[in-house]
Amino acid sequence: MLKKGNKLYSILTGTCPRCHNESMYLESNPYKMGHLFEMHERCSHCGLKYKMEPSFFYGAMYVSYAVGVAFAVAAFIIAFVFFGASLLNTFFAIIGTLVVFMPVIIRLSRNIWINFFIKYDKKAGKVHS
């Protein structure tokens, strides 16, 4: 379905945005909360430095707001429209969704943010191989 070379591939898998060969994160499971933000310094395949400058990923906070709103809207539609829940129960469904998916939202936001600035290069993964 998703193949290397597609931005969506890098965003959803958390792989290097330049070569798509390696996970950017030390721990692939975002629910291991102690390791949520831990990233490799560089890609071992293409040498891309993930933290290009100090505080680079602060911009991901703006992206996380948009991603969080998307998750909240989805929770609202599922709870209120499909299940016919009351507004109070729908509110609790939205809060629960945001809490449960918080690690995923954080990782997706970082992945989207870095993919704004780095494009895929098919030859990049072969440089250090």
C-alpha positions in Angstrom: 0.0 0.0 0.0 2.4 2.7 1.2 5.8 2.5 -0.5 9.1 4.3 0.1 9.3 7.6 -1.5 5.9 8.6 -0.3 5.8 11.3 2.5 2.9 9.4 4.1 5.1 6.4 4.4 7.7 8.3 6.5 5.0 10.1 8.5 3.1 6.9 9.5 6.1 4.7 10.0 8.4 7.3 11.7 11.3 6.5 9.3 14.0 8.8 8.2 12.3 11.4 5.9 15.3 11.4 3.5 16.0 7.6 2.9 13.0 5.9 4.6 15.4 3.1 5.8 15.5 3.5 9.6 13.2 4.6 12.4 14.0 8.0 13.8 13.1 6.8 17.3 15.1 4.6 19.7 11.9 2.9 20.8 9.4 2.2 18.1 6.5 1.8 20.6 5.2 5.3 21.5 3.4 3.9 24.6 6.7 3.3 26.4 6.4 6.8 27.9 9.9 7.1 29.2 11.2 6.8 25.7 8.6 8.8 23.8 10.9 11.6 22.8 14.2 9.7 22.5 15.5 9.8 18.9 18.6 8.7 17.1 21.0 11.6 16.6 21.5 10.7 12.9 20.2 8.2 10.4 22.7 5.4 10.1 21.9 5.0 6.4 22.0 8.5 5.0 23.5 10.5 7.8 20.6 13.0 8.2 20.8 14.8 11.5 17.3 14.7 12.9 17.6 17.6 15.3 18.8 20.1 12.7 19.0 22.9 15.2 18.2 23.4 19.0 14.5 23.3 19.7 13.8 22.1 16.1 10.8 20.1 17.2 9.1 22.9 19.0 7.3 23.6 15.7 5.7 20.2 16.1 3.6 21.6 18.9 1.6 23.6 16.3 1.2 20.5 14.2 0.1 18.5 17.3 -2.7 21.0 17.9 -4.1 20.3 14.4 -3.6 16.5 14.7 -5.3 16.6 18.2 -8.3 18.6 16.7 -8.6 15.9 13.9 -8.6 13.1 16.6 -11.2 15.1 18.6 -13.5 15.7 15.6 -13.2 12.0 14.7 -14.2 11.0 18.3 -17.1 13.5 18.2 -18.4 12.1 15.0 -18.1 8.5 16.1 -19.6 9.0 19.6 -22.3 11.6 18.8 -23.3 10.8 15.2 -22.8 7.1 14.9 -23.5 6.0 18.5 -25.9 8.7 19.4 -24.2 9.5 22.7 -25.3 12.5 24.8 -23.1 15.6 24.6 -21.6 14.9 28.1 -20.7 11.3 27.0 -19.4 12.7 23.7 -17.2 15.1 25.7 -15.8 12.2 27.8 -15.2 10.2 24.6 -13.2 13.1 23.1 -11.1 13.5 26.3 -10.5 9.8 26.5 -9.5 9.7 22.9 -7.0 12.5 23.3 -5.5 10.9 26.5 -5.2 7.5 25.0 -3.8 8.6 21.7 -1.5 11.3 23.1 1.7 9.4 22.4 0.6 8.7 18.9 -0.3 12.3 18.3 3.1 13.5 19.6 5.0 11.1 17.3 2.8 11.9 14.3 3.3 15.6 14.8 7.1 15.2 15.0 7.0 13.0 11.8 4.8 15.6 10.0 7.0 18.5 11.1 10.3 17.0 9.9 8.7 15.9 6.6 7.9 19.6 6.0 11.6 20.3 5.6 13.2 17.1 4.3 12.3 15.4 1.0 12.8 11.8 0.0 16.0 11.0 -1.9 16.1 7.5 -3.4 19.9 7.7 -3.6 20.4 8.8 0.0 20.1 5.4 1.5 22.8 4.0 -0.6 25.5 6.5 0.4 26.6 4.7 3.5 25.6 1.2 2.6 
